[in-house]
Amino acid sequence: MTSPSDGSAAGAVRLVDHLAAELAGAGVTHVFGVGGANIEDLYDALHRGGAVRAVVAKHEFSAVTMADGYARTTRRTGVVAATSGGGAMNLVPGLAEAYASQVPLLALVGQPPTGQEGRGAFQDSSGRAGSLDAREVFAPVSRFCARVDDAEALPGLLHRALTAARTHPRGPAVLLLPKDVQQTRLRVPRRPPGRPAPPVAGPPLEGAVPPAADPPFDGAALDGAALRAVLDVLRRSSGRVLVIAGAEVAAADARAELAELAGRLGAWVAVTPDAKDVFDNHDPRFAGVAGVMGHANVEDCLRRAEVCLLAGTRLPTLASGGLDEALAGTDVVCLGPEPPFVAATTLLGGLKQALRAVTGLLPAGPRPCPPHTGPLPTPPADPAPRVRGRTIPYAEAVAAVEAALPDDAHVFVDAGNAGASAIHLLPAPRRGRFVVAVGMGGMGYTFGAGIGAALATGRRTYVLAGDGSFFMHGMEVHTAVEHCAPVTFVVFNNNAHAMCSLREELFQGAGRGDDLFARTDLAAGVAAAFPSLRATGAADAGELREALLRGDAGGGPAFVALDCDPYETPPFLPFRPLANRPSESKESSYERAAVVRTG
């Protein structure tokens, strides 16, 4: 092999050793994944190098979500490594979430040796001789996807992958690494750690998916005409402005800029369901969560507003649900890197720069916002429990979580009824993330993501999930135990896929019972499986709070399970019109199914 063209002193190292060193130099502290024959050389290199910690998950989906949680809480690129075949395929749903939510990830995916491809190799995904083509699988869920067939192409491809992952629109980048190429020795220049590899010269390599051209970002000039148009709309208002802030505020580290602009405008501030932590939930300006899991006060403020300013959100359906009529009668402006899904006057570019530009042209000094009720919870539609035995209402459970939650904790909220309740009722911690994966909305995301966040930051991290999510990916509790991660898992056990079952009851006339399960004692099961884990079953809100406080006080993971009613209607907009209609029978379909299953 030829030496680098710059003539620097160089030494021959395995490609995987060079890769491990480059990751460390780029500031990567953890690589999450599951091992296997076609990725074992990378794990060997990480072990030998010692600068990057390899965390072995129980499933590749959860390994991706660990990298995702790492990225969302540190604003660094998360890295996941997996072997070929089924291991590689298991990455896809996690990468799809990161793609949809624009989370910067790098996936390093092992492949069979090149000499065996197209010859019936085990787990062949080269696309040869009728085999599956991994590039075609990963291209739709990545911003950049390339196969490393030549070891000396790695430095340039790695640089392009990391750049694509962090360039708007952010997202996953994928490098496919055949086993023999991983073992190849290459000569690389000795350069200071962290100095990026040079880009590949010439045309794109065959099979590479180039990153999309990114819009103007911080450092690039904003469009002056667009800036003036936004200011004209704001100046025409008499002072009633509702800001709806989205997840890009956190991704761009623009919370301070958002708060300053809101103060200058005298605005109310609402947040999208996946951005609850971008504005202080205890601030008098905070209007609540917008959309289908949100607060009625947001719609009230929007109807009273003359201008709705979108900051770092395109206002997708989950955030706009219930607001369509009010939006139609309000002038909308949008700041951020992408145009919104609603008609608006837009200022495209880096969000932090756009916020600063608009703020700098407004009168100095904060203005009070007009009076409003704040994010009052939606009254429960059906407060009477319908399940025999003791259950804890969601509102009481979430209040217990709020009482125990450290001010700097991270919170990861899973899909389902429990998740909707937490989004609606639980204020975001003042100095921590509040993460909801609404890109794909996959169940079980939080178990890995919470572990990744806890290992990356060392902070107490709360995972709030239902039993359905636990049965999908809850065995990552074992990973938390193995690595002594400071994660508190709170599992709302209603012995059901309750949101699905509620949909059957409310929209299809009667529950089929398919999504209702026989009762399980999750705390006892987890305690038996992991004797070193603090696992507790809480019978009421007081016991829940005490168990959570004990978890906060100790190091490492804790697990708390509580029983909930599967037919307690969560604060979810599509359910509200139907939730109070009379039941056809005093005995619910849940109870009928339980009798059949246990009798």
N, C-alpha and C positions, 0 to 999 in steps of 0.2 A: 504493500500500500504506500501511497505517496505521503510525504510529510505536508503539514499545512503550508500554504503558499506564503505566509508572512515570515517564514524562516526562523520563528522563535524556537528556543530550546524546547524539545518535546520528548515525551516518553511514551512507550506503547503500553496501553492499558486495555482491559476488557471494556467493551462498549457499556456494559451495565455499571462498571465502576465509574466510568466517566459520567454516565447519566446520574448516578447517585450523588456524585460530587457537585454536578450542576444544579440539581434540585436543592441541595444544602446551600449552595452559593446564592440561589434565588430566594432564600428565606423560608423554604419549606421545612417544617419541623416534624410532620407526620405523613406517612403514606398508609392509607387504609386499603384493605383488600382481603382476598382469599388466595392461598397459594395453589400450586399445581406444577406439573412437570415443565410446562412451557413458559412459566414465569419464575421458576425457582432461582434462576441465576440472578435476577434483579433482587429478590429477597436476600440472597447471599451477599450481594454487594452492599445493600443497606445495612446488613448486620456487620459486615467487615468495616464499612466506613464509620459507623457509629454516630454520625451527626444527625441522621434522620431516623425517627422511631417508626418501625413498622408495626401496625396494629392489625391483627388478624381477626376479621369478623366471622360471623356464622353464615352469612349469605352475601352474595355480591351486591344485591340491591341495597342492603344495609351498609355495605362498605361505601357505596356511592353516597348514600345519605350522610354517612359520617364525614366524608369529604365536603359535602354540601354544608352541613352544620359548621364545620371548621371554617369554610369560606365565608359564611354569612356572619359569623361572630368576630372574625379577625380581619376581614376585607383582604385576605390573601387568597392565592389560588389553592384550592383543595386538590389533592392527588389521590387517585385510586389505581390499584394494580390488580389485575386478574389474569387467569390463565385462559386458554383457548376453549372452544366448544361451548358447553353449557355454562361454564363460568363467564365467558364473554357475553353470551346471550342474556344472562341475568343482570348485566349492567344496564340494559336498554331502558327499562322504566325509570330508573334513577337518573340516568342521563337525560331522559325526556323531561323530567321535572326541572332539572337544572337548566335545560335549554329554554323551556317555557318561562321560567322565573329569572333567567339571565344571571345565573350563578357561575362564576369562573371556576372551571374544573379542568384537570388534565387526567385522562384515562390512559394508562399504559397496559396494553392488552397483548399477552403472549400468543404466539402462533406456532404451528408445527414447523420443523426444520424445512427449509426451502427445497432440499433435495427430495423430500417425500411428497410434496404438493402435487396434486393431480395424479397421484398413484394410489389412491385409497388410504391416505394417511389418516390416522385416528384424529378426529376433530378438525379435519381439513376445512378451512374457510377461505381458501385462496381464490375461489371462483374458477378454478381450473377443472377440466374434465367433469363438468356438471356439479361441482361442489358449491356449497354456499359461499357467497362473496361477502366477507366481513366489511369491506369498504361500503358496499351498498346497504348493509344493515346500519352502520354507524353514521353514515353521511347525513341522514335526515335529522339526527338528534345531536349534531355537533356543528360547531362553527368552523372547524378545520379537522380533516381526517386524512391521514397519510400512512402509508406502509413504508417501513424502513427496510429497504432491500439492500442498501449499501451502507455499511457501518459509517463511512466517512460523511454521509449525508446527515447523520443524526444531529450534529451541533446546529446546523441550519434549520432542520425540521423542528427541533425542540424550540428554538427561538421563535419560529413562526407559530408553533402551537401555543406557546405561552402568550405571545402577542395577541393571537386571535381570541384566546380565552378572556383576555382583559380588555379588548377593544369592543366598544359598543357596536352591535348588541352583544354583551358578554354571554358566555356560555361554555359548554364543554368543548375541549379539543381532544382528539383521539390519535394516538400513535400505535400502530400495529407492529409488533416486534417478533419476527421469527426467531426461534430458539438459537439457531446457529449464528444468526447475526448478533444476537445478544452476547454470544461468547467470543465474537471476533475481536481481535486486538486492533486498536487504531492509535495513531499518533496524534496527539492533541497538544496545542500550545499550553504552557503553564501561564495562567493569568490569575489576577487577584480574584478571590471568591466574590461572586455576585455580579461580575462583569458579564453582560449577556453575550451569547454566541452570535457570530455575524449571521445576517440573513443569507439564504441561499440565493446566488446570482442566477440570472437567466430565467427562462420560462418555467411555469409551475410543473412539478413532476407529474407524470401520469398517475392518475388515481387520487391525487390530492384534491381536497375540496377547499378552495381559498376562502378566507374570511370575507364577509360582506363588507362593502365600502361603508365606513362609519360616518355618521353625520358630524357636524362641527362639535368639538368638545372643548373642555376648559383649555384655555390658551389660544383657541381659534376665535376670530372675531365673530361676534353675533351679527345677525342681519339688522342693520340700522332701521330699515323701514318696518320690519316686524316688531322691533322694540318700540318704535314710536306708535305703532298700531295698538299694541298691548297697553301702553300708557294712556292713549286716548280713551280706550274703553274704561280703564280704571278711573281716570279723572272725570268721566261723565257721571260716575256713580255719586250718590250723596253720602256715601260712607257705610253702606250696607254690603259687605263683601263676605262670602263664604269661601274659604280655602278648603279644598279637598286634597290631602297629601297622600302620596303613594310610596311604594317600596323603594323607588329610585332615590328618595331622600336619604334612606339609610345606606344604599349602595354607593352614593356619591358623597357620603359623610357631610350632608348639608343640613343637619338639624338646626345649627345655630343660625344659618342664613334664612331658613324657613321661619324661625321664631322672630327674627328681626323684621322680616317682611310683614308678617302678621301683625306685629306691633305697629309698624308704620301705617298699615291700612286700617287699623282698628277692626280687624276681621275676626270672625269666628273661624275655628279650625276643626275640620272633621278629617278622619283618616279612612283609608280603604281597609278591608279586613286583614290584609297581609302587611299592614304598615302601622300597627297600633303603637309601636314604640317610637315613631318619628316625631311625636309632639307630646309634651308633658300632659299626661291624662288628668292631672290634678290642677292644671292651669285654668283660670276662669274663662279663658277663650275656648277651651276644649268643648266641642259640640257633640262628639261621640263618633261612632263607627258608621260609615255610609254603606247602604246596600242591604242585601237580603238577611244579614245577621246583625243589622245595625239598630240605631236608635231613632225614634220618631222625631226627636229634636233636630236631627240633621235635615229631614224634609221640611220641618217648620222653618228653620233658618234659611234653607234654600228658597222657599216661597217668599220670604221677606227680603231676600237679598236682591240687589240689582246686578251684581256680578258674581259669578262662580269662577274662582281661579283654581285650576288644576295644577298641582306641583308634583311632578315626577310620577304621574299616573296617566294611563290612556283611558281610564274609567271603564274597565271591563264590566261584564254583566253582574258579577257578584258585588261590585261596588256601586253600580247604577240602579240595581233592582229597586223598584218602588219610587225612584226619583225621576222617571222619564217625563212625566207631565210637568213637574216643577222645572226641570232643566229646559224644557221647550219654551218656557216663558222667561228665561234668564239669559243675559249675555254671558258667554263662557270664554275665558282665555286659558291658554295652556302653556306652561313652561316645562321644558324637558327635551330629551333627545328624540322623542317619537311623537307623531301627531296622535291626538286622541281618537276614540271611537265615536265621539259626538262632535257636532259642528262647533267650531271654536276659532278664535283668533289666536294663532300660535306663534311662539318664539322658540324655535328649535335650536338645540345646542346643549352643551354641558349644563346640567341643572344648577350646580353651585354658581357658575358664572352668570347664568340667567337670573337667578334670585338676587345676586349682588347688583347686577345691572339695573333691574327694576327698582330695587330698594334705594339705590343711590340717586335716583331721579325723583323720589318722593319726598315730601316734607319731613324734616328730621323730627325725632322724638316719638315715643309710643302714644297711641290713642286708645282709649278704652273701647271695648266692643259693646254693641247694644246688648241690653238684657236678654237672657235666654234661659231655658230651664236646665240646660246641661244634659248629659247622657243618662237620663232616668231609665231604669230597666223596664222592658216591656212586661206588664203583668202576666203571670203564668196563665195559660189558657185553660188548663185542667189541673188544678192543684191537688185534687183528691187522688191518692195512690190507687192503682188498680191491680196491684200485685200483693198477694198474701205475704206477710212477713215484714221485716223492717227494711226500709229503703231510705236513702238520704236524698232529699230534693236537690236538684242541680244548684239552685241558688245558695242553699246552705253549704254545699260542698265547696263551691267556688269561693264563698266568703271565708271558709276555713283555710283554703289555699292562700287567699289574699292576706290573711292574718299572719301566716307563717312565712310568706315569701320574702327572702332577703332583698334589700333595695338594689343590689347589684347582680341579682340572679338573671340567668337567661331562661326564657320560657318557650317551649316548643309544643304547639297545639296540633293534635291530630284531627283527622276527618271525623264526621259523624255528629250525633246529638251532643256528646260531651264537648266536642270542639266548638260547635255553634254557641253553646252556653258560655264557654270560657271567653270566646271572642266578644260576646255581648256583655258579660258581667265582670270580667277580671281586668282591672287596670294594669297596664304594662308597668314593669318595674322602672324606676327613674333612671337607673344606670345599667340596664341590661337589655338584651334583645327580646322581642316577642315575635316569634316566627310561626307563620302558618304557610304551609306549602300548597298554595292554590294553583300553581302552574298546571299540574296534572291532578292534584287532589288525591293522591294515592294513600290508601290506608297503610299504616305501619311505618310511615316516613320518620316519625319522631324518635323511635327507639334508637336508630343509628345516628340521626342528626344530633340528638341530645348528647350522646356519647362523644361524638366528634367535637362538639362545642365545649364540653366539659374538659376534655383532654387538651384542647387547644388553649383554653383560657385559664383553667384551674378554678373557675368559679362554679358555685353551686348552680346546677341546671335542672329545671323541672320539665318533665315529660308528662303531658296530660293527654290521655288516650283512653279509648273504650276497649272492652274485652275483644271485640272483633279485630281491632288493630293489633292487640296483644297476641292473639292467636296467629296472626300473619307473621310478625317479625319480633315478637316479644322475647324470644330466646337470646336476643342480643344483650339481655340482662347479664348473661354469662360473660360477655365481653366486658361489660362494666365492672363485674366482679373481678375478672382476671387482671384488669388494669387499674383497679381501685379508683374508677372515675367518680367524681363527686356529682352523681346524678340521682335525683329523686323521681322515681317512676310512680305516678298516680294513675291508677287504672279504675275507671268508672265502669263497673261490671253490671250491665243490665241483662246479661245472658241472652244477647240477641245482636243481630245487625239491626239496631233499633230504627235508624232512619229509613232503612228499606221497609221494615215492617210497618212503620207509621204510614209510609206512602201507600202500602197495600190497603191499610184501613181507610185512609182518607180519600184516596183517588180511585181505588178499585172496588170499593164497597165492603170488603171484608178481608181480614188477614188470612193468608194461606197457611201460616205456621212454618213456612220454609226457613224463615230467618230468625226463628225462635229456638233457643237451645235449652237443654237440661242444665240445671244449676251447677255451677262450678265454684269451688273455694280456691280462688287464685292465690291468695296470700299463703294458705297452708301448703299448696302445691309448690310454690316458689321457695318457701322456707325449707321444705324437705329437700328440694333439688340443690339449694345453695345455702348450706348451713351457716356460712360466714356472713350472709346478707341479712340486714335488718329488714325483715318482711313482716308487715302488720296488716291485719284486717280491721277496718274501722266500722263500728256499728252505728255511729252517729257523728255529727259535725264536731263535737268536742273531742272525741277520740281521734278523728282525722287530724285536727289541728295539732294535738299533742304528738301524734306520730310524726307529722311533718317537722315539728320543732326539734324532735329528737334526731331526725335525719339531718337537719341543718347543723346541729351541734357536732355531729360525728363526721369523720372523714369517709370518703368512699361512697358507694351507692346505698340507696335505701329504696324500699318498695312498699307501697301502701295501696290496698284495694278496698273499695267500698261498693256496696250494692245499691243500684239505682233502678227506678221503674222504667221499663222499656217504652211505656206509653205516656210518660211525662213529655208533653210537647215542648220542644226547645224553641228558643226565640229565632225562628226561621220563617221568613216572610211567606213562602208558599203554603205553610201549614196554618197560618193564623185564621183565614176565613172559614176553615172547615173544622178547626180543632174543638169548638164548643158545641157542635151539633150533637143531639142526643144519641147515646149508644143504643144499639138494637137489643142488647142483652146486658143484664147486670154482670154476667160472667164474660170477661174479655176473651178474645181468641188466644191471648197469651196463656191465660189460666187453663183454657181447654187443652191447649197443646201440652202444657206442663203436666196436666193430669194424665194424658195419654202416655207421655214419655216416662213419667216416674211411677205410674200406677201399674 
